Amino acid sequence: MARAWEADPSALFTKRLGKSAAELGNSKDEDDCPDIWQLSNGDVAVIGRDLSDQYGSRLPEGVRLGPDERVVVIPGNMLSAAKADIPDA
């Protein structure tokens, strides 16, 4: 059965949503940079900590992780800073 949505690995990073980790005080150096980016096809890429192992057994009812999916955590202030860049539905 085909999935309703599939990530396109050929999409390019086009626009940061919100502010950089450095601007928000969430990064001390270049090796530790959570981020949110809009891709060329309109999808969104989130760079954060993979906490799938820690959260996998505690997911809310009805929430599932596919074999190629991960629970990615970013600082809350990053999403708040991106609000102005995210269009309404």
Secondary structure, 3 states (H helix, E strand, C coil): CCCCCCCCCCCCEEEECCCCHHHHCCCCCCCCCCEEEEECCCCEEEECEECHHHHHHHCCCCCCCCCCCCCEECCHHHHHHHHHHCCCC
